[in-house]
């Protein structure tokens, strides 16, 4: 993946987060992975997503192979983490969309 493609993917991910099409935890994980290809390891609008990823890395996501009962028990914790991630990451998403959301 080129730097341009990674930045475009970051912009698209941020747009999906803001629209509600993607959870902030899932999106943060994707943005955190893309930061290296995008050459944005220490970018102030990327670093918060690395933090979200780090703080939520023990939580399973929708496509998880976890036991349904275990997921049901964890759902309140996942919901709290998702609310926190949205509050923490929203402003940075808006900035990423401004910077990279129009790349085509």
QUIRAGI-V239888 format. One record per pair of residues at least 12 apart in sequence whose C-alpha atoms are under 6 Angstrom apart, sorted by the first residue. I is the first residue (numbers start at 1). GAP is how many residues later the second one is. D is the distance in whole Angstrom. If there is no record, write none. Layout:
i: [I | I]
gap: [GAP | GAP]
d: [D | D]
This chain:
i: [3 | 3 | 6 | 6 | 6 | 7 | 8 | 8 | 10 | 11 | 11 | 11 | 11 | 12 | 14 | 14 | 24 | 24 | 28 | 28 | 29 | 32 | 32 | 45]
gap: [34 | 35 | 28 | 31 | 32 | 31 | 92 | 95 | 21 | 85 | 86 | 89 | 90 | 89 | 79 | 83 | 61 | 62 | 21 | 25 | 24 | 17 | 18 | 47]
d: [5 | 4 | 6 | 6 | 5 | 5 | 6 | 6 | 6 | 6 | 5 | 5 | 4 | 6 | 5 | 6 | 6 | 6 | 5 | 6 | 5 | 6 | 5 | 5]
